[in-house]
């Protein structure tokens, strides 16, 4: 008897373990670790992952597996062990770890088909499929043929197609061909009436090439034939129509011209040399590539990958968020063509699924994508690259709470390949590790064309106010903008905020309109005249008078992108502006469309929030204006100064990247703050020293590790008392060296009518920490259903809110 240990899809603490199931005889040679299966669990049948196959079990009466969901494993051995590691490291459930590795389409309910790929004439396949190209999985299952078919899938004679209900179906096209000989087609053309001109033209295409197999759409375009003309020929049995599945290609309307490797500067050559050595020697090493904006880091990535592909290996490239992908994807597609698969949040469920299948079928060798692309199912990795490694979007904020950098290093060790972390403003943790030689530091100090970094002017907005300037544009920025419009050069205006105005306040009594469910002010959105909560989604109309004192003096405060757009229209009526924020980029492909318009110089000003701060590389941008440098500086987050410095440096780096000289104007109410001053000077090393001093005094990373426990409950006193108990328990478990802070209210004390309290642990080495946190989690997970308490544990938090 063979037994499968299965992780079931029920995410509770009681079920977070393997369950043993007997493998029925008919599946004996078929079921392998890494496959998804359907198993009976209580009264229902649910999905699970097979973790291992064994000979016996401690449980006497075992149920049988109902059926497998895959012909070949969807998780290879490496990803299975990574899932185990992730579960332990992030304190998540096994099921969350495994599901994080798969595209959304594979988490849904689906039907499946089997399709012949080659050797249709083979007697065995002909017997099974007849004249059909594909059969339903259930049909093969009823006939007991899956074990034999498994061999056919491995040898790529048959493929499995997942038909996802309501999520992602295969994209089918109608292909047209003929079964008639050339002489038969010639006769048919002669017999057609003289007015059937289009039908003749269609048949002439097949007369030229009787092997032709063409999509209906392409045939209509080629011959100018109508639907009716083609239908008429199909009815006469002169043409045959078949359906064929094609990959959804999010870039099918884009033409990528092939590019060749660029000559490297001396500095680039000295940086790429140790990376290439590690690739060719199959040795794992983590490199920190610290290069100023515009120093040619991407070309180093591309040429390192060329070396990897020459050795028939694979590469993963992570880029932050959707904003970076259009230009980044273009660079990779131009260099490596069809070998590139793209995975990011801007794709539809079906597109993501198709890209993932390309990787699994080994049709793609390079993956470019956001955070989750780190789980790409490659089996022969030669390099992993994380661009803009300082970006906080590489940290997932819900279970499993992993950081892509940790996964990259884990996989790099497994595959004995280098990991390259690239940034103009590395995170303090990474730079400190490089200083300690845990990572190898590689530095690029010059821009590619030896162009100087842009000159930066820091404007004190308090002085502007004193001089009577009430505009959101300082006199310096207005002057520089005017100059750019005259010269027909482009400007990027950066505002670290979305919405029209931050909040609404009564000028008579000081009342601020708050969300009734969260302790946070509502944000005004002008395009639909609504007040919105950015935490729970609550919406309400804009009041015409104060709800508290009924005064009519209720006004908008703060500055949003929509408000800036209006001000630009008033001050510079001839300027064409493109606004990029959450509201204008909500639709699929909107990012790319807006950036392409700017690239084609159909606008003078690109106005946007964080999404425009990184990765843009347009030759005509000569001015960058930062409207409010202070927005992030005053958040209750120990990384606030670091994030401000990084953002200002990154956005400044968008100017003067090519032949034209660049200038930057930073507007601020705190020009004396070191993060703003040093961002103006683009001096990362001095900022690093200053910030490290602050971190040492505050006992924060990289001097200490931190863990954050957030406890929420509908009752305030219950939330406080549970946090007190947890804090006291952690104090007993950990050594005196650990610093335990709490209980304290979260910076946002209530979200969605639930009160939020925190316990923060700072530590250096605590062997008992993970077991203690597991105990806390297990204890309160059991109470969550009965007492309504929820607890979230983040072992390396990036969001302190």
N, C-alpha and C positions, 0 to 999 in steps of 0.2 A: 504493500500500500504506500502510495506517495502522497505527501501532504504539502499544501501551500500555506505559508504564513502570510496573512493579508492585513493591510491597514485599511480599515473601512471608513467610508465617507460620513462619519458622524462626529462632529467636532465638539466633544465634551471631554472633560478630564477623565471620566470613567472609561471612555472608549479609546483613549489615546494610547493604544497598544496593539500588538498583532493578535489576530484571531486565526485559529487553524481550521482549514477546510480540506476535505478529501478531494483529490483530483480524480474525476471519473475516468474509467479506462479509455474512453474515446478521446480524451484530451491529454493522455499521459505524455506522449512525445511532443505535445504542442505547447503546453503552458510553461512559461519561463519567468524568472524575476524581471520586474520592470514593466510587465503587462498589466493592463487594466482588466478586471473581471467583474462579473455580476455575481453577488453572493447573497444567500438568504441571511437576513439579520432581524431576529424577532419575526414579526409578521410580514415584513416587507423585503423586497429585493433591492439591494443598493450596489453602487459601484465601489470597488476597492483596488488597491495596488498590491500585486504580489511582490513580497520582499525577499522571500527565500523558499526553496523547495527542500523538504527533508523527508526522512523515512518514517519517523514516528512522532507521537504527540503525547503529552501528559493527560490530555482530555480524552475520556473514554468514548463518549458518543459524539461523533463529528458529523456535521452536515456536509453535503457536497457542493462544490462550485456549480452555479447554474450554467454559466457559459463565459467564454473569454470575449473581451471587446476588441482585442487586437490580434493580428497575425504575427506581428513582430513587436518586440518591446518598445514602448514609447520613452522609457527612461533607461539609459544604459547603466552599466555597473558603477561608473564614476558618478553619475547624477544620483543614483540611489544612495551611495555613501555620503555624497554632499548633502542630501536631504537629512540624513541622520545627524551630521555635524551641525547643520543649520537649526535643527530642532533643539539640540542641546545648547547651542550658542545664543539663540534668540528667545529661548523659552516659548516656542510656539508648538502647535500640534503637528504631528507627522504629516497629516493630510494637507495642512496649509503649505508646508514646505514643498511637497510634491506638486501641488496644484500651481504654485508660483512658477514652476518650471515649464508649464504647458500653455499653449495659446488658449484664449477664452473659448474658442469653438469646441475644444476638447473637454471642456468642463460642463457642457450642456448635454441634453438628451439628443440622441441621433439615431438615424438608420445607417446601414452600411451596404455597400455594393462591392462586388468583385468584378474586375475588368481584365480582359486579355490584352496584354501589351504586345506580345509577339508570338510567332508560331501558331497562328489560328488554325492551320491545317492539321496540327498534331491530333491524332485520333482521340487521345484521352480528353483533351480540351473540347474537341468537337462534340464528343459524346455529352459532355457536361453543359456546354454553352449553346450547342446547335449553331444556328446562324446569328445568334445574338452576340453583341459585343460585351454585354455585362449582365450579371444576374444578382439578385438580392442575396445578402449574406444568409438570411433565414433559409433560402432555397438550398444552399450548399450545406447548411447546418442540418437540415432535415434529412438530407441524403448521407450524412455522416462523412463528408468529404474534406472537412477542414484540416485534419492532420496532413493529407497529401497536398492540399493547396498551400500549406505553409512552405513546403519546399519550393513550390512554384513562385511564391512571393520572394523568397530569398534569392532565387535565381533570376528574379525580375521578369518572369514570363507573365505574371499576374500582379495587378496592384489593387490595394484596398482603397476604396473611396468612402470617406465618412460624410454622410448626408446629415447635416446638423439641423434639427427641427427648429424653426423660427430664428435661427442665429446665422448660419452661414452655409448656403448650399453651393455646390460646384457651379462654376460659370460655364454654361454650355453655348457653343456656337453651331449654327447650321452649316454643314459642309456639303458641297454639291460636287458630284462626279458623274461619269457616264459608264454604263456597262456595254455600250454599243461599239462596234468596230468602226474604223474610219469610213469604210464603204457604206455601212448602214447610215452613218451620220450624213454622208454626202447625199444619199438618196433622200433622207428625211428633209434636208435643206431644199432640194429641188421640188419636193411635194408641197412645201409650205406656200400658202397664198402670197401674192406679191406684196400685200400690205402688212405681212407679219415680219416687218423689217428687223425689229428688235430681237425676235425669236431666232431669226437667221444669224444675227450678229453673235448671240450667245452660243449657238451650236458651232459657229466658225471657230470660237475659242477652243472648243474641245476637239475640233477637226485638226487644229494646229498641234494640239497636245492631248492625245487620248488618255494619258495618265493623269491629267490635271485633276487636282482635288482642291477646291477653292471655297472660301466662305461665301455665303449668300450676299453679304454686304459688299465684299470685295468684287464679286462678279457684277453686281448692279453698278458699282462705281466704274468698272472697267468697260462695260458695254452700254452704259446708260439705259439698261433694261429696267422695266417696271417689275413690281412684285407679281403682277398678273401674268406677264410674259413668262417668267420663270415657273410659276404654278402651272401654266398651260403645258409647258414642256415636261414637267414632272408627271402630270396626268396622262400625257401621251407615252409615258415610260421611256422617254428619250434621255431623261436625267434622273438621277437617284439622289435623295436627300438623306444625310446621316447627321446625328448629333455628336459633337466632340467636346470634351472638356478642355478649357484653356485656363491657365493661371490668371488670376486677377492681377494685373500689373499696375500699381499705383502710378507708375512713370511711363505708361505706354504712349502718352501723347507727347512725351519729351524725346528730343533727339540728342543723344550724348555723343559729341565728337571725341574720337579717341585721342588721348594725350600720351606723351612719352615722358620718362623721368627727366627732371630738370637738372642742370649742372649744380652741384652743391658748393656752397662757400667753404672756405677752410674750416670755419667754426662748425658748420654742419657736418663736415667729414669727420672731425674729431669726436663729435657727439654720436654719430651713427656707428662708428667703428666698434665700440664695446657691445652695442646691441646686436650687430651682425655676428660678432664672435660668439655670443651666448646662444643665438639661434642655431648657428652651424655646429656648436659643440653640445647641443641639447642640454643646456644648463639653465636652471631657474635662477633668476636674479630680478629684484625689483629696482627699476630705475626711476628716479624723479627727474623729468626733463623740464628744467626751469628756464623758460625763454621769454623775453619781452614780447609784447603783442606785435605781430607782423614779422617775427624772426624766422619763420619757415618751419614751424613744428610739423605742420601737416605733410610737407614734402618728406620729412624724416619718417613719418608713419608710413607713407605710401611706398618708399623705397625699402623699408624694413619688411613690409608685407610682400613686396616682389621677391625678396630672398626666401621668405616662408613658402610662397607658392612654387618657387623653383624647386623646393625640396618636397613638393607634393603634400604640404601641410596646410592648416587652416588658421584663420585669424578672426579675432573679435575686436571690434572698435566701438567703444561706448562714447556717445556724445550727450551732453545734457539736454533734456527736454526736446520738444518738437521744434523750437525756434532755430536750433542749429542745423536741423537735418537737411533742409532743402539745399543749401550751399555745400554742406559736407557731403551729402549723397552724390551731388553732381561731381565733386572732385573724385570720388571713389568709382562711380559708374563710368566716368570718362577714362579712368586708368584701367579698371579691371572688368568693365562690361557686364556680361551676364553672370559672372562668378559672384556678383554682389547680391546679397539678400538684405532687405531693410526691415527693421522691426521698431516701430515707435507708435505712440498713442494716437497719432493723426490718421492711422490706417483703419479701415473698417475691419470688423471681426473676420470676414472672409479673406481679405487681403493679408491679414496677419497670419491666418491659418495656412494660406498658400505659400507665403514666404517661409514659414516654419517647415512645411513639407519639403520645400526645395533644399533646406539644410539637412533634414533627416535623410533625404534620398541622395545626399552628397552631390547635388547639382550646383550648390553654392559653396564657395570656399571662404568667402569673406562676409561677415555680418557687420552691418553698421546699424546701431540702434541705441535706444535709451536704456535705462537701468535694467529691465528684465532680459535684455538681449545677452546678458552675462550667462544665462542658462542655456544658450544655443547648444543643441545636441551634437556637437562636434566630438570626434573620437581621436583626432590627431592634431591637437592645437600646437601652433608654432609660435604664436605671440598673442598677448592680450594688451590692448591699448585703452587707457581711459583719458580722454581729452578733457580739459578744464576740470582736473581732478578735485579741485576745491569745492565744486558745486554741491550744494546741500541736496539737490534733487536725486543724487545717487543713493541717498538713504531712504528706505521705504518707511512710511510712517504708520502703516498698519501691519498686522501679522502676515508673514514673518518679517520682523523689523530688522532687515539685513542692510548692510552697506555693500554696494557693488564692489568696492575696493577689496574688502575682506574675501568676497567670493572669488575675485580675480586672482588674488594671491594664493588662495587654497587650490584653485584649478591650475595655476601656473606651476605650483610645486608638484601636483599630480602628473602634469604633462611634461615636466622638466623643460619649461619654456620661459622666456623673459616676460615680465609685466612692465609696461611703460606708463607712468603717470605723468601727464603733461599739463603745465599751467604757467601763466605769466604771474599768477599770484597764488602759489601753492598754499594749501591749508597749513596752519601752524603745526599740526600733528605730523604731517608728511615731511615738512621742512626740518622739524626737530629730529625725525628719524634719519633723514639724509645727513644731518650734521653729526649724528651718532654713528653713521656708517651702517645703519640697519638697511637703508636704501642707498644705492649708488647715485650720487648727484651728477647730473649733466647740465651744463649751462650754456645758453645762447644769449649773449649780451647785446648783439647788434641786430637791427632790422635787415631783412633780406637785401634791400637795395641801398643799404647804408644810409637810408633816410633818417634824419633825426626824429626822436619822439616828438609828438606835438607839444607846442608851448601851452602852458596851462595858466589861466588867470583865475584867481579865487576872489569872488565878489562878496563883500559883507553886506547882506541884505538889510541889516540894521541901519547902516549908513544911507542906503537907498531910501529907507523910510524917513530918516531925518532930513534928507534932501527933498522930501515931498514927492518921491516917486512911489505911487500906490500900485503901479502895474506889477504883474508877475514876472515881467522881463526887466532885468537891470538895464541901465543905460548902455553898459558895455556890450551885453548880449544883443540888445536891439540894434546897436551900431554894426556889430559883426554880421548879424543876420541880413541887414540891409545891404552890406557889402557883398555877401554871397549871392543875393538875388541879382545884383547888378552884374556880377561876374559869371552868372549861370552855373554856379557850383552848388553842391548839395549840403544840407545840414541835417544832423540827427539831434532831436530834442528828447531828452530822457526825463521822465517823471516817475518816481517810484511809488505809483499809486494808481488805482483804477476808479472809475465812477466820475461823476461830475464835480461834486464837492464832498468832503469827507463826512460832514454831519450838519444837522440843522439845530440852531440854538436860538432861544428867545433872548433878544437884547435887553428886555425889561427885567425878567426874573432869573435869566441864566439857565433855564430848563433846556436839557438836551434830549432829543427824541431817542429813546432806548428801545431795544428789542424786548418784548414782554417775556421771552423765554430764555434769553441769555443776558449776562451782564456786559453788554457791549453796545455802543451807539450804532444806530442804523446809518447806512450810507445812501446818499442821494444819487439816483440814476436818472439823468435828464431825458434820455431818449424815449422812455415810457412813463416819465414823471412819477417814479415810484421810490419809496424808501425800502432798502433791502438789508437783511442781515446776512453777512457773508459767512456765518457759521452754521445757522440752522435753516436758512432759506426763507425765513418769514418775510412777507412783503406787505406794505400798506401804502395808502395814498399820501401825498405830501399835504400836511395840514396848512390851512390858510391863516389859522391863528393858534396861539400857544395853548395846548391842552391844559396847562397848569393855571395861567393867570389871564387867559383869553386876550392877550395883547396881540395886535396885528404885526408887531415888529419881530417877526420870526424870519431869520436869515440863514443863508448857506455859509458855512465856514470851510476853510481848507481849499485845496486845489486838486481838481481831477483832470483827466486827459480831455474830456469833452469841453470843459471850461477853457483849457489852454487853447484848444482848437478854435473856439469862438474869438478869443483874444487875438490870435494870429490873424484871423480873418479881418478884425477891426484895424490892427496895426499895419498889416501887410496885405492889402486887398488883392494884389496880383499873385501872391504866393499860392502854389498848389500844395496841399498837405495830405499826407497819408497817415491815418491814425491806426496804430496797432496796439490793442489791449484785449482783455478777455472778451469784451463785448463785440469787437469787430472781427475777432478771429475764431468765433465759436463754430462756424461752418467748416466742414471738411475741405481741406485744400486752401482755406482762406489765407493762411500764412504765406504759402508759396506764391499765390496770386498777387498779394500786396507787395511782397519783396521783389517779385519780377517786375512789377510796374515801376518800383523805385529804381531797380537796376537799369531799366530801359529809359531812365531819366524822364518819366512822365510826371514826376512831382519834384518839388524843390526841397520840401521838408518832410522827414519821417519822424513822427511824434509817437512815442510809445512808452510802455512800462518795461519791467525787467527783461521781457522777451527780446528787446532789441539791443540789450547791453553786450551780447556776446556773439562772436563768430561772423558778424557781417564783414564783408570785404569788398567794398565798392570803390572804384578809383576816384570818383568825383566828390566823395565826402571830404570836405576840408574844415568843417566846423562841427563840434559837438557841444551842445549846451545841456548842462545838468540843472534842472529848475529847482530841485529841493534835495540837497545833499544830506539833510539831517533826518529824513523820514525814518530810517532804520536805526539811527544812532541812539535813539532814546527808548528802544524796546527793552523789556526786562529779560535780556538774553546776554550771557557772558560773551557770546560771539558777535555782538552788535558792532563793535569797532572793526573787527576783522571783515565782516560782511560788507560794511560800508566801504572800507579801503578796497576790497576786491572789486566791488561793483563800480566804483569810481574809476579805478585803474582800467577795468575791462571796457567800460563805455568810452573812456578817453582814447583807448587803443583803436577805436573805429575810425579816427581822423587821420588823414595824411598817410595812408598805407601804401600809396603808389608814388607818382611823380610830383603831385601837388603837395605843398606844405600844409600841415594841419594845425588847427588851434582848438583849444578847449576852454569853455567858460563854465566854472562851477559856482553856483549861487548857494549861499549858506547863511544861517544865522549863528553858526559856531565856527568861524574860520580858524579859531585858535586850537581846535581839537586836533590831536596828532594824526588821527586817521585821515582827516580831510587835508591837512597840511602836506603830509607825506604822499598821499595819493596825487596831489598836485605836482609834487616833485618826482613822481613815479619811482619812489625809493623804497622798494620792498624790504631790503635788508635792515634799514633803520626802523621801519615799521615793525618788523619781526622782533627786533631787540626790545623795543618799547613795549610791545604787546606781551612778549614773554615775561617781562617784568611784572606786568599787571596780573597775568595768569598765575605767576608764582605766588604773589601776595594773596590772591583770591583762592588759591589751592584748586585750580581748574586744569583741564587738559591743556597741554600734553604732560603736565607734572603729575596729575592724578587722573585715574579713570573715573567715570561717573555712571551711576545707574539711577533712573528716575521711576518712581512708582506713583501712578495717578489713580486715586480712588474716587469713584463717583456714586452718588445716591440721590434719590429725590428728597430725602430728609437731611437738612443741613447738619443736625446734631449727630445723626447716624454716620454721615461721611467723616465728621471730625473724630468721633470715638473709634471708628475702625482704623483710621490713619494713625491715631495715637497707639492703638494696640500693635499695629504692624511696626511702627517706629521703635517701640519698646522691645519687641521681639528681635528686630534686626540689631539693636544695640547689644542684646545678650549674646547673639550669635557671632558677631564680628569682633575683631581685635580692637584695642584702644587706638590704633593708628588710623582706623577708618573714621571719617567725619560724617555724622548722620544729622541732616537738617530736617526739621519738621516736627509735627504736622504744620503745614502752612497752606493757605489758600492758593490755588493756581492763579497765574496772572489774569486769566479770564475765569472768574470764580464760578460761573454758571453757564452751561450751554444746554439748550433744549430742556430746560426745567430740571436739570440734574446738577447738583452742587459738586464742585471738583476740589479735592485736596491732594497735596503732594508730600512725598517723602524723598529727599535727595540724598544719595550716598556717594561720597567721594572716597576713593581707596587707591592703594598702590598694588598690594598683593593680598588677596583674601581668598584662600582656598575654599572657605565655607560659604562664600557669597552665593554661588549658583545653586547649591543644594538648599540654602535658606530661602532664596527667592522661589525655588520650585515648590517648597513646602507652603509658602505664603500663597502662591498661585493656586495650588491644588486645594488648599483649605477654602479659599474664597470663591473658587470656581464652583465648588459644590453648593455654596450658599447663594450663588447668583440667581438660581431659579426660585429659591424659596424666599430670599430676603431682598432681591433686587439690587444687590451691590455688584458693581463691576470694577475690575482692577486691571490696569494695563501696566506692563513692566517693559521699560526700554533700557537695555544694557549699555547703549551708547547713543544717548538722545541728541538729536540735532534741532528738534523743536522743543523749546522750554516752555512754550505757552500752554 
